[in-house]
Amino acid sequence: MLSATLSIVITAAVVYFLMVLPMVKYLAGRAAMQAAKECVQETLEVSELEVLKEIRDALVAQRGGPGCGALGQVPGRGHDQ
């Protein structure tokens, strides 16, 4: 009886330390990597938006301001042509 109990405990310990514990560590590392990836993606989206805003502002400044002319008009041409 003692031999069978000891055998089960040793087998359970081996399974735990060789299979369960490494899998838990792997999944924790994977979750941390996913969280870091999402944070980087969010930062990229924010910086991309900032760059697009800067480009928009530069184009508006080149045209002469927000109220100067209608969008889509070629400079130098009148409305009736």
C-alpha distances in whole Angstrom, upper triangle without the diagonal:
4,5,5,6,9,10,11,13,14,15,17,19,20,21,23,25,26,27,27,29,31,32,33,35,37,37,39,41,42,43,45,47,48,49,51,52,53,55,57,58,59,61,63,64,66,67,68,70,72,73,74,76,78,79,80,82,84,85,86,88,90,91,93,91,89,92,94,95,93,90,90,94,95,97,101,101,103,101,104,103
4,5,5,6,8,10,11,12,14,15,16,18,20,21,22,24,25,25,27,29,31,31,33,35,36,37,39,41,41,43,45,46,47,49,51,52,53,55,57,58,60,61,63,64,66,67,69,70,72,73,75,76,78,79,81,82,84,85,87,88,90,91,89,88,91,93,94,92,89,89,93,94,96,100,100,102,100,103,103
4,6,5,6,9,10,11,12,14,15,16,18,20,21,22,24,24,26,28,29,30,32,34,35,36,38,40,41,42,44,45,47,48,50,51,53,54,56,57,59,60,62,63,65,66,68,69,71,72,74,75,77,78,80,81,83,84,86,87,89,91,89,87,90,92,93,91,88,88,92,93,95,99,99,101,100,102,102
4,5,5,6,9,10,11,12,14,15,16,18,20,21,22,22,24,27,27,28,31,32,33,34,37,38,39,41,42,43,45,47,48,49,51,53,54,55,57,58,60,61,63,64,66,68,69,70,72,74,75,76,78,79,81,82,84,85,87,89,87,85,88,90,91,89,85,86,90,91,93,97,97,98,97,100,99
4,5,5,6,9,10,11,12,14,15,16,18,20,21,21,22,25,26,26,29,31,31,32,35,36,37,39,41,42,43,45,46,47,49,51,52,53,55,57,58,59,61,62,64,66,67,68,70,72,73,74,76,77,79,80,82,83,85,87,84,83,86,88,89,87,84,84,88,89,91,95,95,97,95,98,98
4,5,5,6,9,10,11,12,14,15,16,18,20,20,21,24,25,25,27,29,30,31,33,35,36,37,39,41,42,44,45,47,48,50,51,52,54,56,57,59,60,61,63,65,66,67,69,71,72,73,75,76,78,80,81,82,84,86,84,82,86,88,88,86,83,84,88,89,90,94,95,96,95,98,97
4,6,5,6,9,10,11,12,14,15,16,18,19,20,22,23,24,26,28,29,30,32,34,35,37,38,40,41,43,44,46,47,49,50,52,53,55,56,58,59,60,62,64,65,66,68,70,71,72,74,75,77,78,80,81,83,85,83,81,85,87,87,85,82,82,86,87,89,93,93,95,94,96,96
4,6,5,6,9,10,10,12,14,15,16,16,18,21,21,22,24,26,27,28,30,32,32,34,36,37,39,41,42,43,45,46,48,49,51,52,53,55,57,58,60,61,63,64,66,67,69,70,72,73,74,76,78,79,81,82,80,79,82,84,84,82,79,80,83,85,87,90,91,92,91,94,93
4,5,5,6,9,10,10,12,14,15,15,16,19,20,20,22,25,25,26,29,30,31,33,35,36,37,39,40,42,43,45,46,47,49,51,52,54,55,56,58,60,61,62,64,66,67,68,70,72,73,75,76,78,79,81,79,77,81,83,83,81,78,79,83,84,85,89,90,91,90,93,92
4,5,5,6,9,10,11,12,14,14,15,18,19,20,22,24,25,26,28,29,31,32,34,35,37,38,40,41,43,44,46,47,49,50,52,53,55,56,58,59,60,62,64,65,66,68,70,71,72,74,76,77,79,80,78,77,81,82,83,81,78,79,82,83,85,89,89,91,90,93,92
4,5,5,6,9,10,10,12,13,14,16,17,19,21,22,23,25,27,28,29,31,32,34,35,37,38,40,41,43,44,46,47,49,50,52,53,54,56,58,59,60,62,64,65,66,68,70,71,73,74,75,77,79,77,76,79,81,81,79,76,76,80,81,83,87,87,89,88,90,90
4,5,5,6,9,10,10,10,12,15,15,16,18,20,21,22,24,26,27,28,30,31,33,34,36,37,39,40,42,43,45,46,48,49,51,52,54,55,57,58,60,61,63,64,66,67,69,70,72,73,75,76,74,73,76,78,79,77,74,74,78,79,81,85,85,87,85,88,87
4,5,5,6,8,10,10,10,13,15,15,17,19,20,21,23,25,26,27,29,30,32,33,35,36,38,39,41,42,44,45,47,48,50,51,53,54,56,57,59,60,61,63,65,66,68,69,71,72,74,75,73,72,76,77,78,76,73,74,77,78,80,84,84,86,85,88,87
4,5,5,6,8,9,10,12,14,15,16,18,20,21,22,24,25,27,28,30,31,33,34,36,37,39,40,42,43,45,46,48,49,50,52,54,55,56,58,60,61,63,64,65,67,69,70,71,73,75,73,72,75,77,78,76,73,73,77,78,79,83,84,85,84,87,86
4,6,5,5,7,9,10,11,13,15,16,17,19,21,22,23,25,26,28,29,31,32,34,35,37,38,40,41,43,44,46,47,48,50,52,53,54,56,58,59,60,62,63,65,66,68,69,71,73,71,70,73,75,75,73,70,70,74,75,77,81,81,83,82,84,84
4,6,6,5,6,9,10,10,12,14,15,16,18,20,21,23,24,26,27,29,30,31,33,35,36,37,39,40,42,44,45,46,48,50,51,52,54,56,57,58,60,61,63,64,66,67,69,71,69,67,71,73,73,71,68,69,72,74,75,79,80,81,80,83,82
4,6,6,5,7,10,11,11,13,15,16,17,19,21,22,23,25,27,28,29,31,32,34,35,37,38,40,41,43,44,46,48,49,50,52,54,55,56,58,59,61,62,64,65,67,68,70,68,67,71,72,73,71,68,69,72,73,75,78,79,81,80,83,82
4,6,7,7,9,11,12,13,15,16,17,19,21,22,23,25,27,28,29,31,32,33,35,37,38,39,41,43,44,45,47,49,50,51,53,54,55,57,59,60,61,63,65,66,68,70,68,67,70,72,72,71,67,68,71,72,74,77,78,80,79,82,81
4,6,6,6,9,10,11,12,14,16,17,18,20,21,22,25,26,27,29,31,32,33,35,36,37,39,41,42,43,45,47,48,49,51,53,53,55,57,58,59,61,63,64,66,68,66,65,68,70,70,68,65,65,69,70,72,75,76,78,77,79,78
4,6,5,6,9,10,11,12,14,15,17,18,20,21,23,24,26,27,29,30,31,33,35,36,37,39,41,42,44,45,46,48,50,51,52,54,56,57,58,60,62,63,65,66,64,63,66,68,69,67,64,64,68,69,71,74,75,76,75,78,77
4,5,5,6,9,10,11,12,14,15,17,18,20,21,23,24,26,27,29,30,32,33,35,36,38,39,41,42,44,45,47,48,50,51,53,54,56,57,59,60,62,63,65,63,62,65,67,68,66,63,64,67,68,70,74,74,76,75,78,77
4,5,5,6,9,10,11,12,14,15,16,18,20,21,22,24,26,27,28,30,32,33,34,36,37,38,41,42,43,45,47,48,49,51,52,54,55,57,58,59,61,63,61,60,64,65,66,64,61,62,65,66,68,71,72,74,73,76,75
4,5,5,6,9,10,10,12,14,15,16,18,20,21,22,24,26,27,28,30,31,33,35,36,37,39,41,42,43,45,46,47,49,51,52,53,55,57,58,60,61,60,58,62,63,64,62,59,59,63,64,66,69,70,72,71,73,73
4,5,5,6,9,10,11,12,14,15,17,18,20,21,23,24,26,27,29,30,32,33,35,36,38,39,41,42,44,45,47,48,50,51,53,54,56,57,59,60,58,57,60,62,63,61,58,59,62,64,65,69,69,71,70,73,72
4,6,5,6,9,10,11,12,14,15,17,18,20,21,23,24,26,27,29,30,32,33,34,36,38,39,41,42,44,45,47,48,49,51,53,54,55,57,59,57,56,59,61,62,60,57,58,61,62,64,68,68,70,69,72,71
4,5,5,6,9,10,11,12,14,15,16,18,20,21,22,24,26,27,28,30,31,32,35,36,37,39,41,42,43,45,47,48,49,51,52,54,55,57,55,54,58,59,60,58,55,56,59,60,62,65,66,68,67,70,69
4,5,5,6,9,10,10,12,14,15,16,18,20,21,22,24,25,27,29,30,31,33,35,36,37,39,41,42,43,45,46,48,49,51,52,54,56,54,52,56,58,58,56,53,54,57,58,60,64,64,66,65,68,67
4,5,5,6,9,10,11,12,14,15,17,18,20,21,23,24,26,27,29,30,32,33,35,36,38,39,41,42,44,45,47,48,50,51,53,54,53,51,55,57,57,56,53,54,57,58,60,63,64,66,65,68,67
4,5,5,6,9,10,11,12,14,15,16,18,20,21,22,24,26,27,28,30,32,33,34,36,37,39,41,42,43,45,47,48,49,51,53,51,50,53,55,56,54,51,52,55,56,58,61,62,64,63,66,66
4,5,5,6,9,10,10,12,14,15,16,18,20,21,22,24,26,27,29,30,31,33,35,36,37,39,41,42,43,45,46,48,49,51,49,48,52,53,54,52,49,50,53,54,56,59,60,62,61,64,63
4,5,5,6,9,10,11,12,14,15,17,18,20,21,23,24,26,27,29,30,32,33,35,36,38,39,41,42,44,45,47,48,50,48,47,50,52,52,51,48,48,52,53,55,58,59,61,60,63,62
4,5,5,6,9,10,11,12,14,15,17,18,20,21,23,24,26,27,29,30,32,33,35,36,38,39,41,42,44,45,47,48,46,45,49,51,52,50,47,48,51,52,54,58,58,60,59,62,62
4,5,5,6,9,10,11,12,14,15,16,18,20,21,22,24,26,27,28,30,31,33,34,36,37,39,41,42,43,45,47,45,44,48,49,50,48,45,46,49,50,52,55,56,58,57,60,60
4,5,5,6,9,10,10,12,14,15,16,18,20,21,23,24,26,27,29,30,31,33,35,36,37,39,41,42,44,45,43,42,46,47,48,46,43,44,47,48,50,54,54,56,55,58,57
4,5,5,6,9,10,11,12,14,15,17,18,20,21,23,24,26,27,29,30,32,33,35,36,38,39,41,43,44,42,41,44,46,47,45,42,43,47,48,49,53,54,55,54,58,57
4,5,5,6,9,10,11,12,14,15,16,18,20,21,22,24,26,27,29,30,32,33,35,36,37,39,41,42,41,40,43,45,46,44,41,42,46,47,48,52,53,54,54,57,56
4,5,5,6,9,10,10,12,14,15,16,18,20,21,22,24,26,27,28,30,31,33,35,36,37,39,41,39,38,42,43,44,42,39,40,43,44,46,49,50,52,51,54,54
4,5,5,6,9,10,10,12,14,15,17,18,20,21,23,24,26,27,29,30,32,33,35,36,38,39,37,36,39,41,42,40,37,38,42,43,44,48,49,50,49,52,52
4,5,5,6,9,10,11,12,14,15,17,18,20,21,23,24,26,27,29,30,32,33,35,37,38,36,35,38,40,41,40,37,38,41,43,44,47,48,50,49,52,52
4,5,5,6,9,10,10,12,14,15,16,18,20,21,22,24,26,27,29,30,31,33,35,36,35,34,37,39,40,39,36,37,40,41,42,45,47,48,48,51,50
4,5,5,6,9,10,10,12,14,15,16,18,20,21,22,24,26,27,29,30,32,33,35,33,32,36,37,38,36,33,34,37,38,40,43,44,46,45,48,48
4,5,5,6,9,10,11,12,14,15,17,19,20,21,23,25,26,27,29,30,32,33,31,30,34,35,36,35,32,33,36,38,39,43,43,45,44,47,47
4,5,5,6,8,10,11,12,14,15,17,18,20,21,23,24,26,27,29,31,32,30,29,33,34,36,34,32,33,36,37,38,42,43,44,44,47,47
4,5,5,6,8,10,10,12,14,15,16,18,20,21,22,24,26,27,29,30,29,28,32,33,34,33,30,31,34,35,36,39,40,42,42,45,44
4,6,5,6,9,10,11,12,14,15,16,18,20,21,23,24,26,27,29,27,26,29,31,32,30,27,28,32,33,34,38,39,40,39,43,42
4,5,5,6,9,10,11,13,14,15,17,19,20,21,23,25,26,27,25,24,28,29,31,30,27,28,31,33,33,37,38,40,39,43,42
4,5,5,6,9,10,11,12,14,15,17,18,20,21,23,25,26,24,24,27,29,30,29,27,28,31,31,32,36,37,39,39,42,41
4,5,5,6,9,10,11,12,14,15,17,18,20,21,23,25,23,22,26,27,28,27,24,25,28,29,30,33,35,36,36,39,39
4,5,5,6,9,10,11,12,14,15,16,18,20,21,23,21,20,23,25,26,25,22,23,26,27,28,32,33,35,34,37,37
4,5,5,6,9,10,11,12,14,15,16,18,20,21,19,19,23,24,25,25,22,24,27,28,28,32,33,35,34,38,38
4,5,5,6,9,10,11,12,14,15,17,19,20,19,19,23,23,25,24,21,23,25,26,26,30,31,33,33,37,36
4,5,5,6,9,10,11,12,14,15,17,19,17,17,20,21,22,21,18,19,22,23,24,27,29,30,30,33,33
4,5,5,6,9,10,10,12,14,15,17,15,14,18,19,20,20,17,19,22,23,23,27,28,30,29,33,33
4,5,5,6,9,10,10,12,14,15,14,14,18,19,21,21,18,20,22,23,23,26,28,30,30,33,33
4,5,5,6,9,10,11,13,14,14,14,18,18,19,19,16,17,19,20,20,23,25,27,27,31,30
4,5,5,6,9,10,11,13,11,11,14,15,16,16,13,15,17,18,18,22,23,25,25,28,28
4,5,5,6,9,10,11,9,9,13,14,16,16,14,17,18,19,19,22,24,25,25,29,29
4,5,5,6,9,10,10,11,15,14,16,17,15,17,18,18,17,20,23,25,25,29,28
4,5,5,6,9,9,10,13,12,13,14,12,13,14,14,14,18,19,21,22,25,25
4,5,5,6,5,6,9,9,11,12,10,13,14,14,14,17,19,20,21,24,24
4,5,5,5,8,11,10,13,14,13,16,16,16,14,18,20,21,22,26,26
4,5,7,10,12,11,12,14,13,14,14,13,12,15,17,19,21,24,24
4,6,8,9,7,8,10,10,11,11,11,9,12,14,16,17,21,20
4,7,8,6,9,12,12,14,13,13,11,14,16,17,18,22,22
4,6,6,9,11,12,14,14,15,14,16,18,19,19,23,24
4,6,8,9,10,13,14,15,15,18,19,19,19,22,23
4,6,8,10,13,13,15,14,16,17,17,16,20,21
4,7,9,12,11,12,10,13,14,14,14,18,19
4,7,9,7,9,9,11,11,11,10,14,15
4,6,6,9,10,12,12,11,10,14,15
4,6,9,10,14,13,13,12,16,16
4,7,9,12,11,12,12,14,14
4,6,9,8,9,8,12,11
4,6,6,9,10,12,11
4,6,8,11,13,12
4,7,10,12,11
4,7,8,7
4,6,6
4,6
4
